[in-house]
Amino acid sequence: MRAARSKLLLLLPAAAVFVLFLVFPILIVLNESFHTFEPGRIGSVEGGPLTLANYAELFQPVYGQYFAQTYVLAICSSAVSIVFALPIAYCIARTEFAWMQKAAISAIVGLMFLSSLVRVYALELTFGSAGVLAPLMSIIDIDTNSRMYINFVILAGLLQYSIPMSILILIGAIKNLNPRLTEAAMSLGASALAAHLTVTIPLSMRGIVSAFLVSMTLGVSAFVIPLILGRGRILFISNLIYSRFSEVANYPSGAAISIVMMVLALLLILVMSRLATTLERA
């Protein structure tokens, strides 16, 4: 009993910080989303009636476009990052040289500390309409101002974050696997590819789902990447939220978009967790 009380006392500071800096602000945003906005003033009307108009407004097609392009590009970047990160993580986790493993992990961690503005403008100066590759793009008849090309550049920007993060997550998942299981499958006649597809990947499914969800979080919440690389034609939900709070001071609308974005993220986590459990059982 005394040990349980001691544990609760140790958790109180962390719980207090969690409630004060996360739960309480989210509740304020939730409350703000039900208020009415009056043009010409900052924030909502104090003491006004509660309304669902801010949420009903999100059913307009223009908002669907924001949500669609955000989640489609985030899902694509997450899937591509898993495809690239899994073999790299496997090679790092199974290398026989400890110094090589430490050097690879240090290099990947170092990539995470590179400024986002440096990454984004490096892509813009390389693949942008006035970038060094622009003459080559014109020769092979690729329009650097087309929507598809801008989507490609944004996807490349998202991959700069999602691939290193996915590698770090998958390294831990693969190191927890017994390598003899894959070797046993190969000794029974399975090819290396078949052994990894039927043994390594299914047993690493929770790590793969975790990497996918983290990559999704980075993609959906991206702000600088679509703001600069999107050239004003492709914007993410985070850019829309910023616009509502900072440019037009429509706090209720921005709060409603934020709440919907958070609910969609929670639903995605629930679906992916259930999917991982189903795949593991299968």
C-alpha positions as CSV (number, residue, x, y, z in Angstrom):
1,M,0.0,0.0,0.0
2,R,2.8,2.4,0.9
3,A,4.7,1.5,-2.3
4,A,1.6,2.2,-4.3
5,R,1.3,5.6,-2.7
6,S,4.9,6.4,-3.3
7,K,4.5,5.6,-7.0
8,L,1.4,7.9,-7.2
9,L,3.4,10.7,-5.5
10,L,6.2,10.3,-8.0
11,L,3.7,10.4,-10.9
12,L,2.0,13.6,-9.6
13,P,4.5,16.1,-11.0
14,A,4.4,14.5,-14.5
15,A,0.6,14.3,-14.4
16,A,0.4,17.9,-13.3
17,V,2.6,19.1,-16.2
18,F,0.6,16.9,-18.6
19,V,-2.7,18.3,-17.5
20,L,-1.5,21.9,-17.4
21,F,0.3,22.1,-20.7
22,L,-1.7,19.6,-22.8
23,V,-5.1,18.6,-21.5
24,F,-6.1,22.1,-20.3
25,P,-5.0,23.9,-23.5
26,I,-6.9,21.3,-25.6
27,L,-10.0,21.8,-23.5
28,I,-9.7,25.6,-24.2
29,V,-9.4,24.9,-27.9
30,L,-12.4,22.6,-27.7
31,N,-14.5,25.2,-26.0
32,E,-13.4,27.9,-28.4
33,S,-14.6,25.7,-31.4
34,F,-18.2,26.0,-30.2
35,H,-18.2,29.8,-30.2
36,T,-19.3,32.3,-32.8
37,F,-16.9,34.4,-34.8
38,E,-17.6,38.0,-35.5
39,P,-15.7,39.6,-38.4
40,G,-13.6,42.5,-37.5
41,R,-12.6,41.3,-34.0
42,I,-10.0,39.0,-32.7
43,G,-11.3,35.7,-31.3
44,S,-14.8,34.7,-30.6
45,V,-17.8,36.7,-29.2
46,E,-17.6,36.6,-25.4
47,G,-20.8,35.3,-23.8
48,G,-22.3,34.4,-27.1
49,P,-24.4,31.3,-27.8
50,L,-22.7,28.0,-28.5
51,T,-22.9,26.7,-32.0
52,L,-21.9,23.8,-34.3
53,A,-21.5,26.1,-37.3
54,N,-17.7,25.9,-37.2
55,Y,-17.9,22.1,-37.6
56,A,-20.7,22.2,-40.2
57,E,-18.6,24.6,-42.3
58,L,-15.9,21.8,-42.6
59,F,-18.3,19.7,-44.8
60,Q,-17.7,22.2,-47.7
61,P,-15.7,20.7,-50.5
62,V,-12.8,23.2,-50.2
63,Y,-12.0,21.9,-46.7
64,G,-12.2,18.3,-48.0
65,Q,-9.5,19.2,-50.4
66,Y,-7.2,20.4,-47.6
67,F,-7.8,17.2,-45.6
68,A,-7.4,15.0,-48.6
69,Q,-4.1,16.4,-49.9
70,T,-2.7,16.4,-46.4
71,Y,-3.5,12.8,-45.5
72,V,-2.8,11.4,-49.0
73,L,0.7,12.9,-49.1
74,A,1.3,11.9,-45.5
75,I,0.2,8.3,-46.1
76,C,2.3,8.1,-49.3
77,S,5.4,9.5,-47.5
78,S,4.9,7.1,-44.6
79,A,4.5,4.1,-46.9
80,V,7.5,5.0,-49.0
81,S,9.6,5.7,-45.9
82,I,8.8,2.2,-44.6
83,V,9.9,0.6,-48.0
84,F,13.2,2.5,-47.8
85,A,13.8,2.3,-44.1
86,L,13.2,-1.4,-43.5
87,P,16.1,-2.8,-45.5
88,I,18.4,-0.1,-44.2
89,A,17.4,-0.8,-40.6
90,Y,17.8,-4.5,-41.1
91,C,21.4,-4.0,-42.4
92,I,22.3,-1.8,-39.5
93,A,20.7,-4.1,-36.9
94,R,22.3,-7.2,-38.3
95,T,25.8,-5.8,-39.0
96,E,28.6,-7.7,-37.2
97,F,30.7,-4.6,-36.6
98,A,29.6,-2.6,-33.5
99,W,31.5,0.5,-34.7
100,M,29.7,0.5,-38.0
101,Q,26.3,0.2,-36.2
102,K,27.2,3.1,-33.9
103,A,28.4,5.2,-36.8
104,A,25.2,4.6,-38.8
105,I,22.9,5.4,-35.9
106,S,24.9,8.5,-35.1
107,A,24.7,9.7,-38.8
108,I,20.9,9.1,-38.8
109,V,20.4,10.9,-35.5
110,G,22.5,13.8,-36.9
111,L,20.1,14.1,-39.8
112,M,17.3,14.7,-37.4
113,F,19.0,17.8,-36.1
114,L,19.4,19.5,-39.4
115,S,17.3,22.6,-39.7
116,S,14.0,22.2,-41.5
117,L,14.5,25.5,-43.4
118,V,17.9,24.2,-44.6
119,R,16.3,21.0,-45.9
120,V,13.3,22.8,-47.5
121,Y,15.3,25.5,-49.3
122,A,17.9,22.9,-50.4
123,L,15.1,21.0,-52.2
124,E,13.7,24.3,-53.6
125,L,17.1,25.3,-55.0
126,T,17.5,21.8,-56.5
127,F,14.0,20.9,-57.8
128,G,12.2,24.2,-57.8
129,S,11.1,26.1,-60.9
130,A,14.3,28.1,-60.8
131,G,16.5,25.3,-59.3
132,V,19.7,23.9,-60.8
133,L,17.7,21.0,-62.3
134,A,15.1,23.2,-64.0
135,P,16.8,23.1,-67.4
136,L,17.0,19.3,-67.3
137,M,13.3,19.2,-66.4
138,S,12.4,21.4,-69.3
139,I,14.5,19.2,-71.7
140,I,12.6,16.0,-70.6
141,D,9.3,18.0,-70.8
142,I,8.4,18.0,-67.1
143,D,6.4,21.1,-66.0
144,T,7.9,22.2,-62.7
145,N,4.8,24.3,-62.0
146,S,2.4,21.4,-62.4
147,R,0.4,20.1,-59.4
148,M,1.8,16.6,-59.7
149,Y,5.4,17.9,-59.7
150,I,4.8,20.1,-56.6
151,N,3.3,17.0,-54.9
152,F,6.5,15.1,-55.7
153,V,8.7,17.8,-54.2
154,I,6.6,18.0,-51.1
155,L,6.8,14.2,-50.8
156,A,10.6,14.4,-51.0
157,G,10.6,17.0,-48.3
158,L,8.5,14.8,-46.0
159,L,10.7,11.8,-46.7
160,Q,13.7,13.7,-45.3
161,Y,12.1,13.4,-41.9
162,S,10.1,10.2,-42.1
163,I,12.9,7.9,-43.4
164,P,15.5,8.6,-40.6
165,M,12.8,8.4,-37.9
166,S,11.5,5.1,-39.4
167,I,15.0,3.6,-39.5
168,L,15.6,4.4,-35.8
169,I,12.3,2.8,-34.8
170,L,12.8,-0.3,-37.0
171,I,16.3,-0.9,-35.8
172,G,14.9,-1.6,-32.3
173,A,12.1,-3.8,-33.6
174,I,14.5,-5.9,-35.7
175,K,17.1,-6.2,-33.0
176,N,14.4,-7.8,-30.8
177,L,13.9,-10.6,-33.4
178,N,15.7,-13.9,-33.2
179,P,17.7,-14.1,-36.4
180,R,17.6,-17.9,-36.2
181,L,14.0,-17.9,-37.3
182,T,14.8,-16.4,-40.7
183,E,17.8,-18.7,-41.0
184,A,15.5,-21.7,-40.2
185,A,13.1,-20.7,-42.9
186,M,16.0,-20.4,-45.4
187,S,17.4,-23.8,-44.4
188,L,14.0,-25.3,-45.1
189,G,14.1,-24.2,-48.7
190,A,12.7,-20.6,-48.6
191,S,14.6,-18.0,-50.5
192,A,16.0,-15.0,-48.7
193,L,13.2,-12.8,-50.0
194,A,10.5,-15.3,-49.1
195,A,12.0,-15.7,-45.6
196,H,12.0,-12.0,-44.9
197,L,8.4,-11.6,-46.3
198,T,7.0,-14.5,-44.3
199,V,9.1,-14.2,-41.1
200,T,10.9,-10.9,-40.6
201,I,8.2,-8.6,-41.7
202,P,5.3,-10.3,-39.9
203,L,7.3,-10.4,-36.6
204,S,8.3,-6.8,-37.1
205,M,4.7,-5.6,-37.7
206,R,4.4,-3.7,-34.5
207,G,7.6,-1.8,-35.2
208,I,6.4,-1.2,-38.8
209,V,3.1,0.2,-37.6
210,S,4.8,2.4,-35.0
211,A,7.2,3.8,-37.7
212,F,4.2,4.4,-40.0
213,L,2.3,6.2,-37.3
214,V,5.2,8.4,-36.4
215,S,5.8,9.2,-40.0
216,M,2.1,10.0,-40.4
217,T,2.3,12.4,-37.5
218,L,5.3,14.2,-39.0
219,G,3.6,14.4,-42.4
220,V,0.1,15.5,-41.2
221,S,1.6,18.1,-38.9
222,A,4.1,19.5,-41.4
223,F,4.0,23.2,-41.7
224,V,7.2,24.6,-43.3
225,I,7.4,22.0,-46.0
226,P,4.0,22.6,-47.7
227,L,4.3,26.3,-47.0
228,I,7.5,26.8,-49.0
229,L,7.5,23.8,-51.4
230,G,3.7,24.0,-52.0
231,R,4.2,27.6,-53.5
232,G,0.7,28.6,-52.3
233,R,-1.0,26.0,-54.5
234,I,-0.8,23.0,-52.1
235,L,-1.3,23.7,-48.4
236,F,-1.7,21.3,-45.5
237,I,-4.2,21.5,-42.6
238,S,-1.6,23.0,-40.3
239,N,-1.2,25.9,-42.8
240,L,-4.9,26.4,-42.8
241,I,-5.0,26.4,-39.0
242,Y,-2.2,29.0,-38.9
243,S,-4.1,31.1,-41.4
244,R,-7.3,31.0,-39.3
245,F,-5.6,31.9,-36.0
246,S,-2.9,34.4,-37.2
247,E,-4.1,36.0,-40.4
248,V,-7.9,36.3,-40.1
249,A,-8.1,35.9,-36.3
250,N,-11.0,33.4,-36.7
251,Y,-10.2,31.4,-33.5
252,P,-13.4,29.4,-33.5
253,S,-12.8,28.1,-37.0
254,G,-9.2,27.3,-36.4
255,A,-10.1,25.6,-33.1
256,A,-12.7,23.4,-34.9
257,I,-10.2,22.4,-37.6
258,S,-7.7,21.5,-34.9
259,I,-10.1,19.3,-33.0
260,V,-11.2,17.5,-36.2
261,M,-7.5,17.0,-37.1
262,M,-6.8,15.5,-33.6
263,V,-9.9,13.2,-33.7
264,L,-8.8,11.9,-37.2
265,A,-5.3,11.2,-35.8
266,L,-6.7,9.2,-32.9
267,L,-9.0,7.2,-35.2
268,L,-6.0,6.5,-37.5
269,I,-4.0,5.2,-34.5
270,L,-6.9,3.0,-33.4
271,V,-7.3,1.5,-36.9
272,M,-3.6,0.9,-37.4
273,S,-3.3,-0.7,-33.9
274,R,-6.2,-3.0,-34.7
275,L,-4.6,-3.8,-38.1
276,A,-1.3,-4.6,-36.5
277,T,-2.9,-7.0,-34.0
278,T,-4.9,-8.7,-36.8
279,L,-1.8,-9.2,-39.0
280,E,0.2,-10.6,-36.0
281,R,-2.6,-13.2,-35.3
282,A,-2.7,-14.1,-39.0
